[in-house]
Amino acid sequence: MAAPPGLPRSARAFKAGLYTAVALCLAASCIHVILVFLHVTPANTVSKRYSPLINAWVYPFFEQNWRLFAPDPEAVNRRILARTAHTGADGSVQVSPWFDLTAVDRSAVEHHPFPSHTAQNMLRRAWAGYVDSHGGDDKARTERALMMQKYLSNIAAGRAAARREGTFDFIQLRVVTLPIAAPGPAAGKRPPTPVDNRLLPWWKVARDGK
């Protein structure tokens, strides 16, 4: 049967494909908005029932940490430090000095007119997700906890590898929590005393430091 007059068959196929792609994009956008909305709203019957699906979609890339009418500002300052270890052919272990990952991020943000989201939030949010999923004993008991541990480890390992300190097999993090200094003349008289100094276990990484 001959095609009816009008648009050529290739043009009609392209138009149909375009409409299909637009419909799929709209559907994916709607699903994303609904899942993120259920993630940030207070716990309810729907969010509790579909929490595995919501968490699988949101974490770790779409995680939110804000309140619509009551922002949740940081009450403390955290410094995340890392060191690496390498096992030589003779079995000896070489451990690097501590280096400050937070200071590297801060230097990339200060005096920068358009600081990147990576420097501002990636390490900080990875640590927050790790704490939320592990608690205080550094034991991963859920799949999300394992995922957040790997996510934090990959970020630290990638930044350690960027320092070009050679290959390493293990990485360890130390998180120093400091109170925010009070404003005024008394702020600089004495350094704040750390309220927490948390040492994480050594984590195995790939030979190339990733």
Buried (B, 14 or more C-beta within 10 A) or exposed (E): EEEEEEEEEEEEEEEEEEEEEEEEEEEEEEEEEBBBEBBBEEEEEEBEEBEEEBBEBBBBEEBEEEEEEEEEEEEEBBBBBBBBBBEEEEEEEEEBEEBBBBEBBBEBEEEEEEBEEEBBBBBBBBBBBBBBBBEEEBEBEEEBBEBBBBBBBBBBBEBBBEEEBEEBBBBBBBBBBBEEBEEEEEEEEEEBEBEEEBEBEBBEBEEEBE
